[in-house]
Structures are given as structure tokens and as C-alpha cells.
């Protein structure tokens, strides 16, 4: 099953992100709409704790490989994107390990129910009994693609339980847009592997984005205003997230498809 989720940020930019399910391959796009620019070079800058993806001298996003040196200062708090930058290359759009939810981390994907050999072995949402072993991080200059290979490890089983292969294609800015294409494959390495979201009324989990200024957000779906609830909320085919006009932050629209149908 393929899952495609579109997250659009207006105010001269658009992002598309996926919500993951427990499957082998997941595909997502992030499109950034901005003023046209001249030819730009996409490249990767290596650092001890991760890599910066750059468009010329503009920072696009940072992929963190080392959680100990990050804001959370804990093993397992790695393998995610933060900061995701606004189009000025200065304004940070994501949060990392905020006081209200220490486990949340920029743009990340995590499931609370991680099973191996038919038993729950970890919580990938709260980062209990799980860590991400970064096998390789490379950048293909011919396709402008960040290629990441990661093994999922848990203290309850000696061997890796899942092999993850993530490719993020980054386009040059053209015709006022920049596109990021996420293509993630998950492969079970042991028997009885499954993943799922939290098993309560909230049912959260999967691909997530911790955006800044959550208290300044209002929500609409298919033109109708939504009031947030603690339980799962039924909405339309898309979700609009808007900030106050004085914030200078973009409107965000999320649209998700599974097998060609909105979810």
C-alpha cells in the first residue's frame, strides 16, 4: 500500500508530507512555492551530528544523526528533520523536544506499537526501548537525492528488527517552486513484525510534523472550521492550518491519500 500525503504551506511556500502506516513503501512530496530564482545548486554539508541540505547558501533542512548532542540529549532522539527552514533560510518552522512533549522532534515518523516475533518490543513514538542505527547517509549529486539507510533496534532483541531506506529528492527552485520527495521503504528483518499508532481514542502515530506556535493555529477542512478534540476527529479531504496574520508564518494545508483515496 502506498500512502501519499500533501502538506501545503502558503505564503509563498508549500510543503507536502506523508503520514506513514505499517507498510513497506511510503511516498511523499514537499513542495515549496517561492519567488523565482536563478539556477541554484543543491548540496549536502556534513557535520558531526547530521547533515544540512542547502540550496546555494540557503539552508533547507537539517537531518539529525546524533541524538546525544541534540536538544534532547538522549540516545534514540535522532533520525528526523529539524530544523526545517522557511524560505529566508533563517526562520525555523519546526520545534524539537519542546517542554510540553519532549519526545516530539521536528518532522519525524514514529509508531507507539512496535511488534517483533508477535510481541510488543518498543514504542517508537515516545522513544521507549528503541533506537535508530544510522547505517549510511549519502547524497547523489546527479539526482539531488539524500539517501539514508537505518536499522531499527530494541534492547529486547539482539538483532535489528526493521531496515528502513529513506530517499529525499530535492529539486532546484524553478517556476517559483521547490519540491522535496520522500520515498521510504520499511523491510521486516525478523518474524512477526507490525507497527501501529496509539491504541486509544486519539489514535495518533506515523509521519508527524511538530510545527512552531501551536497555540496560534486555527483549523479548517474543506472550508469548514474545526475545533480540536482529544479524540480522533473526522474531517474532510484536506486540513488547513492557519496562523494569525501578524505572525508572518505560512498557511499549511495537509492532504493524505492511500491507494488513491483521501484519508
Secondary structure by P-SEA (a helix, b strand, c coil): cbbbbbbbbcccbbbbbbbcccccbbbbbbbbbcccccbbbbbccccccbbbbbccccccbbbbcccccccccccccccccccccccccccccccccccccccccccbbbbcbbbccccccccccccccbbbbbcccccccccbbbbbbbbbbbcccccccbbbbbbbbbbcccccbbbbbbbbbbbbcccbbbbbccccccccccccccccccccbbbbcccbbbbbcccccccccbbbbbccccccbbbbbbbbbcccccc
